[in-house]
Every structure is written in structure tokens, then in C-alpha cells.
Amino acid sequence: MLIRKQKQSRPRSHYPKTLTEAHIDQLLSLSAEHPGMRDLHEVLQIVLNTGARVGELCEVRWTDVDFPKQSLSVTANSGNVRHVPIDLETLRVLKERHRRHPESEYVLGTSPRVMLNRVSHKLAMLSISIGIDRISLHMLRSTFIERLVSAEADTSLVMYICGFSSNGLLGTYLSNSFPKVSTSIQMRPNL
């Protein structure tokens, strides 16, 4: 008779799906004060204020940044392009990056994926110092979406800026963080 040993299930550490404003302030402050975390600080600023997905961020070129109109053209995997407004601080960060890396075609430098991998590791280390087990770039995107929804932005605007194709997808995305909001979004007709 074969006896199988039951696997010991490790308790999953609980981590938030989105960040509080206090956590955001801590991350931005800590990453700004350390010169070795400049790239992290800039990526934090860009993702927290555009909601760009990691894959989309890797593909953003300087030609996608419209400095006078304060917008960023983001191309989804599907090929759809959306124009995301950027705030003054993110605009400042982008201008500074462009000044430092004028030869680069991509906003994140010559190897965007390598840069984001390095930034992700720094973010994981920094997250521990503010009392969160792990913060991912995706969590920053979720936080951006949560901020839009909390500010009562129009559902169709949230969907457009975030690149969602249906209300149901947006509702599913928010279901764990905002059960009441996601229910109301799922009940609205597709726009």
C-alpha cells in the first residue's frame, strides 16, 4: 500500500492588493532620498500616475510622450493605443529621464525589461522596510486604478485609461478591494 505524505501547506503571507497613501508617500520618499534608487523612484512615479502595465511600460518610446499635451501614448498587447494624461510631477520625471538618456529610444532605457527587473528587486527590498511583505509593479497599477475609482472617475474614463475592454473586466479586477464598487460597475451596461 502506497502512503502519500501530505504536503505541509505554508501559510501565505497576507499582503494588500493596493497601497495606502501613507505607503505611497513612504515609497516615494525613501526612493527619492537614495541616489541608487533613482530608477525605482521614477518607475514608481510613472506607474502610480499612469497605471501602465509592465509590458506596456517596456514598449513606451520617447515618441509616445507628448510633453506639450502632457499625455503618454500606451500601446496594449492587442495593438490598441490609449492616450493617458500625465500629472506635472510625472511630466517632470519624464523630462529629467529624457535629459539623462537622450540617446535611448525607450523611456526606460536601452533594455527596459532588464531595468524593470532590477527595479522590481529594489521595490521588494524597500517594501519590507515599510512593513509590507512584497510590493509588485502590478500592485502599483492596482493602486492607480483604486485611486481613480475612489475619486469617482467616470467608469468609461477608468476603462479607457487602464485599457479595459469591458465593465466586467474592471469589476473583476476590483472585486477584492472594492466589493461595492465592483458590483455597481458590473451592473452598468458596457460602454
C-alpha positions in Angstrom: 0.0 0.0 0.0 1.4 3.4 -1.0 1.1 6.0 1.6 1.4 9.5 0.4 2.9 12.1 2.6 0.6 15.1 2.9 2.2 18.4 1.9 2.5 20.9 4.6 0.9 24.0 3.3 2.8 27.1 4.2 0.7 29.9 5.3 0.6 32.6 2.6 1.7 35.9 3.9 -1.1 38.5 3.6 -0.3 41.4 1.6 -2.5 44.2 0.3 -3.6 44.3 -3.3 -3.3 48.1 -3.3 -1.3 50.6 -1.3 -2.4 53.3 1.1 -1.5 56.9 0.6 0.9 56.6 3.6 2.6 53.6 1.9 2.9 55.5 -1.3 4.4 58.5 0.5 6.9 56.3 2.2 8.0 54.6 -1.0 8.3 57.8 -2.9 10.2 59.5 0.0 12.6 56.6 0.6 13.3 56.1 -3.1 13.9 59.8 -3.7 16.4 60.2 -0.9 18.8 57.4 -2.1 20.7 58.1 -5.4 20.9 54.3 -6.1 17.1 54.2 -6.3 16.5 56.9 -8.9 15.2 54.4 -11.5 12.9 52.9 -8.9 11.6 56.3 -7.9 10.9 57.2 -11.5 9.1 53.9 -12.2 7.0 54.4 -9.0 6.0 57.8 -10.2 5.2 56.7 -13.7 3.1 53.6 -12.8 1.3 55.2 -9.9 0.2 58.0 -12.1 -0.4 56.3 -15.4 -1.5 52.8 -14.5 0.7 51.4 -17.3 1.1 47.6 -17.3 4.7 46.3 -17.1 4.6 45.0 -20.7 3.2 48.3 -21.9 5.8 50.3 -20.0 8.6 48.3 -21.6 7.4 49.4 -25.0 7.0 53.2 -24.3 9.2 55.2 -26.6 10.1 58.9 -26.3 8.0 59.4 -29.4 5.0 58.2 -27.3 5.4 61.1 -24.8 3.7 64.3 -25.7 5.3 66.8 -23.4 3.2 69.9 -24.5 -0.1 68.0 -24.2 1.0 66.1 -21.1 0.0 62.7 -22.3 1.5 59.3 -22.8 0.5 57.0 -25.7 0.4 53.5 -24.3 0.1 50.5 -26.7 -1.6 47.4 -25.3 -0.7 43.9 -26.4 -3.7 44.0 -28.7 -2.2 46.9 -30.6 -4.8 49.4 -29.2 -3.3 52.7 -28.3 -4.7 54.8 -25.5 -3.6 58.3 -24.5 -3.1 58.7 -20.8 -2.9 62.1 -19.2 0.2 62.7 -17.0 0.4 64.9 -14.0 3.1 67.6 -13.6 5.3 65.5 -11.3 5.3 62.6 -13.7 6.0 65.1 -16.5 9.0 66.4 -14.6 10.3 62.9 -14.0 9.9 62.1 -17.7 11.7 65.3 -18.7 14.6 64.5 -16.3 14.9 60.9 -17.7 14.9 62.2 -21.2 17.6 64.8 -20.3 19.8 62.0 -18.8 19.1 59.4 -21.5 18.7 61.4 -24.8 20.2 58.6 -26.9 17.7 56.0 -25.8 14.7 55.2 -27.9 12.8 53.8 -24.9 11.7 55.8 -21.9 13.1 53.1 -19.6 16.5 53.0 -21.4 18.1 50.6 -23.9 16.9 47.5 -22.0 13.5 48.2 -20.4 12.9 44.7 -19.2 16.3 44.4 -17.5 15.7 47.8 -15.9 12.2 46.8 -14.7 13.6 43.5 -13.3 16.2 45.5 -11.3 13.6 47.9 -10.1 11.3 45.1 -9.1 14.0 43.6 -6.8 14.7 47.1 -5.3 10.9 47.5 -4.8 10.7 44.2 -3.0 13.6 45.2 -0.7 12.1 48.6 0.0 8.6 47.2 0.7 10.0 45.2 3.6 11.3 48.4 5.2 7.8 49.9 5.2 6.2 46.7 6.7 4.7 45.1 3.6 6.0 41.6 2.6 6.1 42.3 -1.1 5.1 45.1 -3.4 4.9 44.4 -7.1 4.7 46.7 -10.1 1.2 45.2 -10.7 0.2 46.4 -7.2 1.2 49.9 -8.2 -1.1 49.6 -11.2 -3.9 48.3 -8.9 -3.3 51.3 -6.6 -3.6 53.7 -9.6 -7.0 52.1 -10.5 -8.2 52.2 -6.9 -7.3 55.9 -6.8 -9.3 56.6 -10.0 -12.3 54.7 -8.7 -12.1 56.3 -5.2 -12.1 59.7 -6.9 -15.3 58.7 -8.6 -13.9 59.0 -12.1 -16.3 58.1 -14.8 -16.3 54.3 -15.5 -15.7 54.8 -19.2 -12.7 57.0 -18.4 -11.3 54.5 -16.0 -11.7 51.7 -18.6 -10.1 53.8 -21.3 -7.1 55.0 -19.2 -6.5 51.5 -17.8 -7.0 49.7 -21.1 -10.0 47.6 -20.1 -12.3 46.3 -22.8 -15.4 45.6 -20.6 -17.1 46.7 -17.4 -16.9 43.1 -16.3 -13.2 43.0 -16.5 -12.9 46.2 -14.5 -15.4 44.9 -11.9 -13.4 41.6 -11.6 -10.2 43.5 -11.3 -11.6 45.5 -8.4 -13.7 42.8 -6.7 -11.3 42.0 -3.9 -10.5 45.6 -3.0 -13.9 47.3 -3.7 -16.8 44.8 -3.5 -19.4 47.6 -3.5 -17.8 49.5 -6.4 -17.1 46.4 -8.5 -20.8 45.3 -8.1 -22.0 48.6 -9.3 -19.6 48.6 -12.2 -20.6 45.1 -13.3 -24.3 46.1 -13.2 -23.7 49.0 -15.6 -24.1 48.3 -19.3 -21.0 48.1 -21.4 -19.9 51.5 -22.7 
